[in-house]
Amino acid sequence: MSKSLLARVPGRVKLGVPVAAGLLAAACGSAVSQTSGAQPASSHPAAAKTGGTVIAAHSGSGGTFLTEAGRSVYLWAADGMSKSNCSGACAGTWPPVMATGKLTASGGVKPSDLGTIARSGGGKQVTYNGHPLYFFAGDSGPGQTNGQGSDSFGARWWLVAPSGLKVTTTSSASNGNW
């Protein structure tokens, strides 16, 4: 902004512009991280040793399924092998599990089945046995499996077994923490 134009702008507006810009940047940052699937660094105990993403197995009432930092991870029936078809609003509800640092298997997860694919918005999404992995925004903490069997965005969402197959029993679902 030129000095002559700035001199004609009231003081309140001059102060409001940086504040508004900061709020806009913060809001955009939230939307970007939610739709791009960026996830906070893993809080899994093994993550401290590896400095990265740790995919582990957890046993529930309906079987054993994969987790990352204690959060349940899912596959989407509409995805192709090693290809995500979930973006935009889908990725807001089902954030991709993003690889940070070293990708590590723990607790019965096969290291050879772990991989990554490039996301169109940048970053690498974790795959297991070729299936892109996701969290569910409706799971508010460890042990929750509220997305199990959901039919949102045109196809079913399933927990992933250490075998790489989908867990199709709904008795795996849990609303509580473990």
Secondary structure, DSSP 8 states (H G I E B T S, - for coil): --HHHHHHS-HHHHHHHHHHHHHHHHHHHHHHHHHHT------SHHHHHHSSEEEEEEEETTEEEEEETTEE-EEETT-BTTB----THHHHHS-B-B--SSEEEETT--GGGEEEEE-TTSSEEEEETTEE-B--TT--STT--TTTT--GGGS-EEEE-TTSSEE--GGG--SS--
